[in-house]
Amino acid sequence: MIKEYYIKNMVCDRCIKVIRNELLAEEVVVLEVILGKVIIDTDNEELTKLKLNKVLTENGFLLISSPENIITEEVKIELIKLLNKFPLKLEGNLSDLLSAKLNSDYSKISKIFSATEKVTIEKYFIKLKIEKVKELIQSKEFNFTEISQLLDYANMNYLSRQFKNETGMSLTEYKGLNENFRNSLDQIV
């Protein structure tokens, strides 16, 4: 029997690799692992779920069962995927994109996300973008203007103000620290 399980805190390709390898080591028949979801072929659902929970718990992930939490995690995953493609170019607005990706009305998605995370989707997306800005500053590949263009800011001043509001420091101050003050994507709320 083929079963889909939804997983919280998957934010990158390494998460996929860890879950796949750990489940295979537990002799679970893994058909597919993508961000936020694993598809398993099982004859014993109870035993498989025990093994899955063990693997997830040991690696900082959680099994999601409520429809609201699944929608919330799907929103997070779509936004993280969006920020992994440069330059960021939203065709239309964020609400239209999420409605299409989740095949649901944005007002419903937004209400569920805000209720479960205690923050709006827009505010969450800003937090993700700021973490991406920190990553790009630390990579030292781009200047501030290039970073603002890569992340689809109207101009560098807007990025600068938003960065200061979120972090309490200017872009230059952050760059001068030469330390990693980034937040893990699975910890952003």
Buried (B, 14 or more C-beta within 10 A) or exposed (E): EEBEBBBBBBBEEEBBEBBBEBBEEBEBEBEEBEBBBBBBEBEEEEEBBEBBBEBBEEBEBBBBEEEEBBBBBBBBBBBBEBBEEEEBEEEEEBBEBBBEBBEBEBEEBBEBBBEBBEBEBEBBBBBBBBBBBBBBBBEEEBBBEEBBBBBBBEEBEEBBEBBBEBBEBBBEEBBEEEEEEBEEBBEBE
